[in-house]
Amino acid sequence: MSKVQTRVVLVTGGTRGIGAAIAAQFRRDGDTVVVCGRREPEDPSNFIACDVREESDRERLFEMISNRWGRLDVLVNNAGGSPPVDAATASVRFHEKVLSLNLTAPLHLMQRANERMQAQGSGVIVNIASVSGIRPSPGTAAYGAAKAGLLSLTRSLAIEWAPAVRVCAVTPGLVATPESAAHYPDPAAIAATVPLGRFGSPDDVANAVAFLASPQATYATGTHLVLDGGGEWPAFLRALGPGVPGAPPSSSESS
């Protein structure tokens, strides 16, 4: 079935890693994709420089989209992240920047997107959350708290902005990207903690986002799709040793 018109999709942080994969998937689906970030990608087409934490940048971003395309059909709040840090000694400024990037900036972007989507009568917002927001996140405590807040926003705004605008979230677990490689010196050992035995890929996340934004998901709002390969092996099963039903494989079995 052919589309009535090409959708306009904005992917924040869409120049690398998961964001780049999401943008590429929408392009393959025939959508007009706008990406924003602080660094210009190798292919600058439909790229708008933007620090999503800055109100002036956000205002300029949406003005440029409105002036060029006249509508916005999908917003993917992907920009985010945090380096590992000790919460007890991290500065106030550090925590504020993490919370701004991962929680308040997405909220302000959603407000601006919703204004346009309500006016046109339809739209979809997909927030990229994290398993850090649904389980303990030692080493990235502020990041985990921000992602938990993002999931709460997803559920609340889905109710406030229905029925014209759907608001969903994708909650990835471990995903293999150039950035994640710096955090995991032994990827094989980390992958062995996941029941599916591997990291997720950026394309895994992109496929989930594309589904939630598609006509096949028109009854999905206020929900989040968890992509974590089954989570983590329960620690007590590993302590019981091999041979116990449900226990993780030994390192020799998984290699």
RODO-2510 file (C-alpha; in nm, 4 decimals, decimal comma):
residues 255
     n   res          X          Y          Z
     1     m     0,0000     0,0000     0,0000
     2     s     0,1492     0,3327    -0,1012
     3     k     0,1712     0,6154     0,1477
     4     v    -0,0544     0,9163     0,1102
     5     q     0,2408     1,1419     0,1828
     6     t     0,5963     1,1151     0,3007
     7     r     0,6300     1,1454     0,6770
     8     v     0,8730     1,3935     0,8278
     9     v     1,0777     1,2306     1,1042
    10     l     1,3135     1,4022     1,3493
    11     v     1,5791     1,1874     1,5186
    12     t     1,7805     1,3640     1,7880
    13     g     2,1370     1,2421     1,8213
    14     g     2,0813     1,0797     1,4838
    15     t     2,4350     1,1099     1,3504
    16     r     2,5936     0,7998     1,5041
    17     g     2,5317     0,4759     1,6917
    18     i     2,1698     0,3872     1,7651
    19     g     2,0442     0,7215     1,6349
    20     a     2,2107     0,6732     1,2972
    21     a     2,0568     0,3259     1,2659
    22     i     1,7119     0,4647     1,3490
    23     a     1,7500     0,7405     1,0909
    24     a     1,8652     0,4900     0,8277
    25     q     1,5645     0,2656     0,8936
    26     f     1,3165     0,5503     0,8437
    27     r     1,4962     0,6486     0,5235
    28     r     1,4614     0,2918     0,3956
    29     d     1,0898     0,3187     0,4708
    30     g     1,0715     0,6197     0,2401
    31     d     1,0388     0,8903     0,5058
    32     t     1,2004     1,2326     0,5058
    33     v     1,4448     1,2162     0,7965
    34     v     1,5886     1,5152     0,9789
    35     v     1,8741     1,4474     1,2203
    36     c     2,0195     1,6825     1,4764
    37     g     2,3296     1,6718     1,6894
    38     r     2,6265     1,8743     1,7975
    39     r     2,8620     1,7284     1,5355
    40     e     2,7957     1,7374     1,1626
    41     p     2,7908     1,3861     1,0106
    42     e     2,9744     1,2803     0,6957
    43     d     2,6474     1,3152     0,5049
    44     p     2,5097     1,6541     0,6116
    45     s     2,1833     1,6272     0,4157
    46     n     1,8851     1,7196     0,6346
    47     f     2,1198     1,7749     0,9295
    48     i     2,0528     2,0593     1,1717
    49     a     2,3166     2,1448     1,4307
    50     c     2,1537     2,1494     1,7733
    51     d     2,2426     2,1072     2,1386
    52     v     1,9069     1,9770     2,2632
    53     r     1,9775     2,1149     2,6110
    54     e     1,9697     2,4726     2,4794
    55     e     1,6300     2,6389     2,4366
    56     s     1,7539     2,8676     2,1593
    57     d     1,8805     2,5641     1,9642
    58     r     1,5511     2,3796     2,0106
    59     e     1,3539     2,6816     1,8933
    60     r     1,5698     2,7174     1,5827
    61     l     1,5426     2,3415     1,5137
    62     f     1,1631     2,3414     1,5050
    63     e     1,1448     2,6674     1,3130
    64     m     1,3677     2,5203     1,0410
    65     i     1,1566     2,2045     1,0211
    66     s     0,8340     2,4044     1,0011
    67     n     0,9711     2,6434     0,7397
    68     r     1,1071     2,3699     0,5137
    69     w     0,8601     2,0836     0,5506
    70     g     0,5570     2,2386     0,7179
    71     r     0,4881     1,9414     0,9450
    72     l     0,6407     1,6874     1,1829
    73     d     0,5023     1,3341     1,1977
    74     v     0,7502     1,1481     1,4182
    75     l     0,9908     1,2607     1,6901
    76     v     1,2488     1,0127     1,8158
    77     n     1,4118     1,1350     2,1366
    78     n     1,7399     0,9485     2,1065
    79     a     2,0057     1,1974     2,2222
    80     g     2,1350     1,1047     2,5659
    81     g     2,3974     0,9185     2,7628
    82     s     2,6386     0,9582     3,0511
    83     p     2,9950     0,8575     3,1336
    84     p     3,0392     0,6390     3,4429
    85     v     3,0904     0,8404     3,7611
    86     d     3,0795     0,7996     4,1374
    87     a     2,7509     0,9565     4,2480
    88     a     2,8963     1,0477     4,5886
    89     t     3,1665     1,2701     4,4428
    90     a     3,0210     1,3924     4,1120
    91     s     2,9666     1,7665     4,0958
    92     v     2,6271     1,9349     4,1040
    93     r     2,6965     2,0667     3,7536
    94     f     2,7689     1,7161     3,6248
    95     h     2,4427     1,5764     3,7597
    96     e     2,2463     1,8721     3,6255
    97     k     2,3914     1,8214     3,2768
    98     v     2,3050     1,4492     3,2820
    99     l     1,9489     1,5185     3,3944
   100     s     1,9120     1,7948     3,1360
   101     l     2,0303     1,5816     2,8450
   102     n     1,8337     1,2696     2,9359
   103     l     1,5138     1,4079     3,0898
   104     t     1,4365     1,7788     3,0673
   105     a     1,5588     1,8264     2,7090
   106     p     1,3409     1,5378     2,5824
   107     l     1,0450     1,6868     2,7717
   108     h     1,0901     2,0269     2,6063
   109     l     1,1329     1,8645     2,2649
   110     m     0,8135     1,6678     2,3187
   111     q     0,6265     1,9853     2,4106
   112     r     0,7298     2,1533     2,0863
   113     a     0,6578     1,8435     1,8782
   114     n     0,3183     1,7951     2,0398
   115     e     0,2175     2,1526     1,9609
   116     r     0,2742     2,0907     1,5916
   117     m     0,1284     1,7395     1,5921
   118     q    -0,1912     1,8483     1,7669
   119     a    -0,2362     2,1229     1,5081
   120     q    -0,2046     1,8746     1,2213
   121     g    -0,4159     1,6123     1,4012
   122     s    -0,1642     1,3290     1,4327
   123     g     0,1873     1,2359     1,5336
   124     v     0,4048     0,9832     1,7125
   125     i     0,6767     1,0363     1,9713
   126     v     0,9172     0,7530     2,0547
   127     n     1,1535     0,7990     2,3476
   128     i     1,4730     0,5958     2,3712
   129     a     1,4926     0,4927     2,7356
   130     s     1,7298     0,2387     2,8943
   131     v     1,7249    -0,0632     3,1220
   132     s     1,9145     0,1665     3,3589
   133     g     1,5766     0,3236     3,4243
   134     i     1,4097    -0,0020     3,5307
   135     r     1,6870    -0,1610     3,7376
   136     p     1,9689    -0,0327     3,9612
   137     s     2,2259     0,1710     3,7733
   138     p     2,5410     0,1913     3,9882
   139     g     2,8034     0,4089     3,8256
   140     t     2,5413     0,6004     3,6284
   141     a     2,2856     0,6756     3,8996
   142     a     2,1715     1,0137     3,7658
   143     y     2,1391     0,8677     3,4162
   144     g     1,9261     0,5819     3,5456
   145     a     1,7059     0,8232     3,7380
   146     a     1,6635     1,0388     3,4279
   147     k     1,5638     0,7398     3,2151
   148     a     1,3154     0,6294     3,4809
   149     g     1,1697     0,9789     3,4620
   150     l     1,1534     0,9543     3,0836
   151     l     0,9441     0,6384     3,1119
   152     s     0,7134     0,8154     3,3563
   153     l     0,6780     1,1051     3,1127
   154     t     0,5985     0,8597     2,8349
   155     r     0,3069     0,7134     3,0288
   156     s     0,1728     1,0486     3,1499
   157     l     0,1994     1,2387     2,8221
   158     a     0,0431     0,9506     2,6303
   159     i    -0,2713     1,0171     2,8335
   160     e    -0,2535     1,3964     2,8205
   161     w    -0,1967     1,4126     2,4450
   162     a    -0,4266     1,1336     2,3249
   163     p    -0,5918     1,0646     2,0907
   164     a    -0,4056     1,2712     1,8294
   165     v    -0,0518     1,1972     1,9490
   166     r     0,0857     0,8603     2,0524
   167     v     0,3809     0,8532     2,2937
   168     c     0,5841     0,5332     2,3332
   169     a     0,9302     0,4264     2,4450
   170     v     1,1897     0,1678     2,3552
   171     t     1,4039     0,0432     2,6426
   172     p     1,7288    -0,1106     2,5142
   173     g     1,9646    -0,3200     2,7214
   174     l     2,3239    -0,3771     2,6127
   175     v     2,3741    -0,2495     2,2578
   176     a     2,6983    -0,2826     2,0638
   177     t     2,8130     0,0578     1,9377
   178     p     3,1563     0,2212     1,9042
   179     e     3,0742     0,4205     2,2180
   180     s     2,9729     0,1158     2,4230
   181     a     3,2968    -0,0645     2,3360
   182     a     3,4852     0,1803     2,5576
   183     h     3,2784     0,0702     2,8591
   184     y     3,3193    -0,3066     2,8096
   185     p     3,6817    -0,4239     2,7821
   186     d     3,5669    -0,7893     2,7627
   187     p     3,2521    -0,7913     2,5468
   188     a     3,2275    -1,1715     2,5367
   189     a     3,2151    -1,1952     2,9154
   190     i     2,9467    -0,9274     2,9318
   191     a     2,7429    -1,0882     2,6533
   192     a     2,7469    -1,4148     2,8478
   193     t     2,5380    -1,2483     3,1201
   194     v     2,2516    -1,2050     2,8709
   195     p     2,0205    -1,5049     2,8125
   196     l     2,0333    -1,4569     2,4336
   197     g     2,4115    -1,4567     2,4604
   198     r     2,4829    -1,1386     2,2686
   199     f     2,4644    -0,7631     2,2721
   200     g     2,1781    -0,6012     2,0890
   201     s     2,2534    -0,4184     1,7668
   202     p     2,1549    -0,0649     1,6700
   203     d     1,9340    -0,2211     1,4023
   204     d     1,7439    -0,4156     1,6714
   205     v     1,6503    -0,0843     1,8307
   206     a     1,5787     0,0803     1,4953
   207     n     1,3356    -0,1963     1,3995
   208     a     1,1460    -0,1539     1,7269
   209     v     1,1234     0,2233     1,6838
   210     a     1,0032     0,1871     1,3254
   211     f     0,7317    -0,0542     1,4388
   212     l     0,6033     0,1722     1,7172
   213     a     0,5897     0,4656     1,4754
   214     s     0,4134     0,2632     1,2061
   215     p     0,0449     0,2101     1,1204
   216     q     0,0835    -0,1429     1,2616
   217     a     0,1100     0,0059     1,6122
   218     t    -0,1760     0,2532     1,6118
   219     y    -0,3185     0,1096     1,9373
   220     a     0,0136     0,1363     2,1201
   221     t     0,0618     0,4414     2,3393
   222     g     0,2008     0,4918     2,6861
   223     t     0,3902     0,1665     2,6544
   224     h     0,7581     0,0792     2,6386
   225     l     0,9106    -0,2075     2,4473
   226     v     1,1981    -0,3672     2,6375
   227     l     1,4851    -0,4997     2,4210
   228     d     1,7299    -0,6601     2,6629
   229     g     1,7875    -1,0103     2,5271
   230     g     1,5958    -1,1593     2,8207
   231     g     1,7535    -0,9408     3,0875
   232     e     2,0289    -1,0874     3,3004
   233     w     2,0820    -1,4355     3,4404
   234     p     1,9546    -1,4360     3,8010
   235     a     2,2584    -1,4333     4,0300
   236     f     2,1263    -1,7145     4,2498
   237     l     2,1171    -1,9524     3,9504
   238     r     2,4844    -1,8899     3,8790
   239     a     2,5609    -1,9507     4,2455
   240     l     2,3830    -2,2885     4,2298
   241     g     2,6236    -2,4023     3,9610
   242     p     2,5866    -2,5740     3,6207
   243     g     2,3257    -2,8412     3,5637
   244     v     2,0508    -2,6613     3,7527
   245     p     1,7454    -2,5961     3,5319
   246     g     1,7610    -2,2388     3,4106
   247     a     2,1229    -2,1867     3,5140
   248     p     2,3445    -1,9890     3,2755
   249     p     2,5955    -2,1820     3,0644
   250     s     2,9502    -2,2077     3,1883
   251     s     3,2136    -1,9974     3,0175
   252     s     3,3316    -2,3039     2,8224
   253     e     2,9773    -2,3745     2,6990
   254     s     2,9166    -2,0168     2,5919
   255     s     3,2482    -1,9713     2,4129
***
